[in-house]
Amino acid sequence: MLTSFSSVVTLAAAAAGSIFLSGCSSPLPWPESPLYDTPTNDPDWVTPASKEEAMAAMAGHYAHYDIVAYDGETANGPLATFIVSYGFTDLVIEDGELVAYDSFCRAEYIANQSFDTIFSDAATQAIQPPGAIVDVFEENGEWRLWRPPTPTLIGIGGDPNVPLSVDRNDPMISDDDNDGKPGVTVVVRLYGFIEGEIYIARREIFANDLTLYSDGSLRGSVIDDSEQLIIGASLAILDTPNNPPQRRDPGLNPIILIPVSDDIDTCEELMANRDSLFPAEPAF
């Protein structure tokens, strides 16, 4: 989501990627889509017969894994990036509606160029979307779930339902990762020997399109339209506005919700079980 939250660190890396260093290897191309196969439905599984049954089948506590892919551009060539997000999604029936509550634990950055980008767990966990009433419907014999976008601010206060501020001196800018610096901090290492920080504010805007499978999982794709404000940077060369778009390919933007016991409810427990719950992260 978000994330998945999904998109926070890619844009900073794209800004950093405007630096050209000669002699760097050529960027690698996007992998083929889709990244992951969906499970084969159990022939003995009984498909829910009504929306109420489908909502009851979907309600539960899930380990959350999503990827958002972005297209960027640097002087060294196209910058292709994946942001892999880990967290939890709880689907709860409230007043006859199914409501999604998302929380996030960790974000990993993967690129086709020589960048290393770090977004702290504290910053990731500061992204707290509101509960979202989801739409549950049947299509072609499958039960689907649509989580609508719920704009969420990080690194800045104000009304999340209006476009993000473009004023880097906005008085609503906040230190949401509590590191003593404005907004939230992204650490960027370029080509193994240049390191700096970029300070950003974000308006997270994501939606999820999911299908219920017989193993109890929900799988689909993420749509991301987030906005970002570069507040400043520790190095002038990193202080560059940039807002690369999501690569609109469902296979490169998957989301997987795996039902887990209520006992798995901390980020430490989630990451300790990461390999048994989710597929490997993508690679270029």
N, C-alpha and C positions, 0 to 999 in steps of 0.2 A: 501499500500500500505501500501498502500501502500501498509496506509499506508498505506499494506498495506502499507506505511512505515512499518507498522505492527510489525517488529521484534526487535526493538532496545533494549528493556530492558530485554528480556528473558535471553540473554546470560550472562548478569551480574548476574542475579539471580541464574543461574545455577552455576556460579563460586562461589557465596556465599553459595550455597547449598552443597558444598563439606565439610562444617563444620558439624560434627555430634554431636547432643546433645541427651543424653540418655533420655528415658521417653517420647519422642515425639510420637504422634499418627501416625498410619500407613498412608502412602500416599493414597489418593483416586484414583480410576481408571478413565480412560477417559470416558466421557459420550458417549452414543450411537450416531452414525452418521446417517443421517445428523442433524445438529443443528436446521435448519430452513426449513420449507416448502416453496416452491415457490408458487406464486399466481396462481389461476385458470384463464386461459385465458377467456376473455369476448367472448361469441359466436358471438357477433355482430362485433367484431373487424376485420378489413380488413388487412390481412397480407401484408406488402409492396411487391409490384410486381417486384421490381428491386433493384439493389444495391443502385442506386441513391435515391430511395424512402426510403430505409432502413437507409441510412446515414442521410437523412433529418429527419426521425423519431427519430433517436438517438441524433442528435445535440441538445445541451441544457446545462442548469446549474443544477448540481446534488449535493445533500447532499450525502456524501461518508461515508460508514461504512464497515470496514473489520476486519477480525479476522485471525491471523496466530497462528497455534498450533505448539509447539515444544516438542520434546522428550529430556529430560536430565537425569542425574543420580546423586544422592547424596549418602552419606553413610547411609542416612535414607531410601533409596529406590528410585524408579523412580520419576523424577521430571517432571510432565506434566504441561505445561503452555500455556495460551492464552494471546496474545497481541491484544487488541481491539483498533482500530484506528478510529478517526473521522476527517473529513475534507470535502473538496469540489473537485469535478471533473467537468471540463468544456469540452464538446465535441464540437469542432468548425470545420466547413468545410472551408478549406483553399486550394486554387488551386486544387480543385477536390478531395482532400484527407480529411479524418476525423482525426483530431488531438486531443489528450487527454492532458489536462493540469491539474495536480494534486497539491493540497496544503493540508497541514495537520494542525490540531488544537490541538488534545489531544490524549494521549495514556494511556490506562488502563491495568494493569497487574493482571492476575488471575492465581492462582496456586493451585495444589493439596496438597501443604505443607504449613507450617506456615511461609511464607515470605510476606513481604510488600515491594514493589518496586515502587519508584516514579521517573518518567522521566518528567521533567518540561515541561510546555507548550512552554517555550522559546526554549528548545532543540527540541521538536517535530516540531515546526514551522520553525526551521532552516533547515529542510529537504525539499529541493526544487528541485524535479526532473525536467528535461527538458521536453518540449513538445514531445509527442510520436505519430508518425503516426500509426494509428491502422488499422488492417485488418478487413474488414467487409465482411461476406460471408454467404451464405445460406447452411444449413445442416439439412436434414430430415424435411423440411418445416418450420424451425425456422431460424431467423436471428441472427447470432453470431458476437461477437466482440472479437478480440484478441489484447490486449495491450502488445507489446513486452517489454522485460526488457530494462531499460535505467539506467545503473549504475550511482549512485549518491553518492558523498562523503559527510560525515559530521564529523566534528572534525579534519579534515585534508584536505589539498589542494593537487593538483597534477592532474594527468590524471585519470579520473574515469574508463577508459576503460582498465586499466592494473590492475593486482591483488593488493590488499591492502598491504601497507607497513607492515613489521613485526618488524620495528625498533621503539621502544617506544621513542627514541630520535630524530626521524625524524624532520628536521627543518620545514617541511610543516604542522606539527600539529598546529591546530588553536583552539581558544576558541570560538566556534560557538554559545554557549548559553550565552556568555558574563557574566560568573560568576567568572572570574578571575582565573579559573583552566584549565588545559590542556584538549583539546578535549571537549566532552560533559559529563555532570555529571549524574550518576545514584545513587540515595539514596536507600540503602537497609536496611531494618529492619528484623532481624532474630528472630523468636520465641518471638517477643514482647519486647525484652530487649537488643539486640545488634544492634547498628546502625552504619553505615559507608557509605563511598562514593567510587564509582568506576569511574574512568575516562577512557573513551573509544573513539575510532575513528571507523567509520563504512563506509563500501561500501555497500550501499543499492542496491540490485538487485532483483526486483520483476516483475512478469508478471501477467496479469489478463485475465481470460477466462470467457466471459460473454454472456448471452442470453437476447434478447429483449422480454419483456412481454407486454401484451395488456394494462396494467395499466401505461405504459410508463417507468417502471423501467427496469434497467439492473441488472441481478443477475448472480452470478457464483462463481468462486473460485480463490484464490490467489496461485501463485507458488513463493516461496521465496528461494533464494540462496545467501543471504547476507553474508558478511565477517566482522569480527570484530577484532580490536587490543585493548588489555587491555594496557592502557598507564601507569596506576598506581592506587593506592587506598589509602584511609586514614588509613586503617588497613591492616597489613601484611596478615592476614588470608583471605582477600578479593582479594588479588593481585594474581589471579590464571587464566591463560589462559583457555578459554573454548569456544567451538563453537558447541553447540548441533544442530542437524539437524531439519528441519521442519518435522512434521508428515505428510506424503504425503497421506492425506485423504481429498478429496474435500469437504466432508460434514463438516469437522472440520475447514476448511479454507475458509469460505464464504466471498463474497463481495457483497454489496447491494448498488446500486446507485438509489436514489429516486429523481425524478425531483422536483425542488423547484423554487419559484419565484426568480428573480434576486435581489429582495429586501433583501433576506436572503443571505448576503455576508460577514458576519463577524463571527469569531469563537464564540463570545458571543451569537449572534443570533442563530447559529447552535445548541449550547449546550442548550440554553433555549428551543428549540423545539425538543430536542433529543427524548423524550418519545413518541411524536406524529409521529415521522418519522420512528423510528427503533424498532426492537424487543428488548427484554431484553438481557442484556449481559449473556454469558454462565456462568454456575456455576458447581463446582464439588460437 
